Structures are given as structure tokens and as C-alpha cells.
Amino acid sequence: MQPPAHPSGAVAPKLAQVPHHVAVVMDGNGRWANTRGLPRTDGHREGEATLMDVIAGALEIGVSELSAYAFSTENWKRSPAEVRYILGFSRQILREQRDDLNAWGVRVRWVGREGRLWKSVLSELRAAEELTKDNRKLTFNLCINYGGKAEITDAMARIAADVADGLLKPSSVNDQLIQRYLYAPDMSDVDLFIRTGGEQRTSNFLMWESAYAEMYFSDLLWPDFDRLALWRACSEFAGRDRRYGGAVDRVATTEPRVWAPEEYDDPDA
């Protein structure tokens, strides 16, 4: 089943280069609600519709993997009421939306730490994973109780244990081996990293996987983001020059500026 079209009737642009893996930090739910005189929880509720629309847009434009930062290891610092709401709401979303995601051909995968996570949430995550495990159109990584530092720390601890048990040699530790110890070893590298809400930081999300990601920061609060905004981000990505540490000579078409020696002098000398 195809996801519903955007209400405007807009269709995804045809791009020469589509990001394979898009990661989104869904920031601004609480601020969106507060500016409307509503409790922060109403912003999270509105953000659910945005997430489903963005998943639909990712399918339409040809993204193969989408990761969403739903609840971080640092979010436990929020008020108990908000934590309860976010986790309970995540459980509700999984229960209510997994059939649609399955019909769309989306594979749902949970990424995060098991410790502290409610058993009821884990149960819904596992049920969604089992239902959608054979889908191939899009892998949707739902990152709940996730932190980039936690992921790398947990991987290092497991590697150290295996070295101590004689299962690994220290000399065998390299990028490829570390990847095998991450939460989702087959997760592809992030191509496009999107953060909404006007902030310009990665907030401990997919640190290893985003080493060479193109960054895109949007001033839109998450509930105001939609598939059209996703497509704009993908269009900008298509125009980026990704060199992965390499460089290409480009002969200047204009005469280079010649700097006078005095321009290098220390003005305070």
C-alpha cells in the first residue's frame, strides 16, 4: 500500500543524488505547544503526525533508511510527568501505527539501551520489529533510550570483555570490528543529518554513524516540519560536494588576489 499523498498534492522531486540514510532530531515539540498556550505534551502528540508524514515523504523520494531520535538517554532528566508521557506515547504510537508502517513496506527497528526502558515499551517495540521484519522499502530506526556516547561505551565494554576472555586480540580492533559491536551493526552511515527547532548541535545522536553526514539545520519546530521540508533538505543535499577527506584541484577562473606583506603584520606589534 502506498502512503497517502500530501494534502497539497505535491510530489517528490526527482534528484540526481538522494541520501540513502537520513537521521532526524525531532526538536521543538514542547516549544511549539508552549507558544500556543498548550502543555508540552500536546506538542509531542502533534509531532506524531509529522513523523508519519516524514516517513511517507522518505518513501516517496527514495530514502532507504530513516532514523528518528525519539527519546535520549539524557531525556530522563526531564520532569517525571513528561518522561511518563513520552514513553507512554511512544508505546501508543507503535501500537497504533505499526499496521500502517507494515502496509507501506517499512521495517521498524528499535535502537537503544534496554536498561531503564519500560517493559511495556520494549514489548511494543519487539512486536513492531517482528511484524515488519521482512519489509524492504524503508528501514525506520526508532531510537528510544539512545545516546551516541552510550552506544560507543557499550561497544567498547563488550570488546574489552571479549579481549579479556581471549575471544579477540587487541590487534584485531578496527573500524569494521567496532561496527559489529554497535546497537545496530548493519545500520548504514548517515548521509543527511537533520535537526529542527533552530538549534545547531547533534545532541549525542548517532555519533559514530554520522561521522561524514551532511548537516541540515531547520528553524521549523518539529510539528511544523513535513515531507515538503524533508524534500527541501534532500534537494540541498543533492547539491553538496561530498569528498570524505579527499580534495580535487579546481583551477581558478579569475586572477587570485595577491596579498601585500603588510597585511600579515600583527596590528598589535
SULCORFEN-V470677 format. One record per helix or strand of 2 or more residues. SS is the DSSP state (hx for helix, st for strand). FROM is the first residue (numbers start at 1). LEN is the number of residues. If there is no record, write none. Layout:
SS_FROM_LEN / SS_FROM_LEN
This chain:
st_21_5 / hx_29_6 / hx_40_22 / st_65_8 / hx_75_3 / hx_80_24 / st_106_6 / hx_119_14 / st_138_9 / hx_148_17 / hx_170_3 / hx_175_6 / st_192_4 / st_214_4 / hx_222_3 / hx_227_12 / hx_261_4
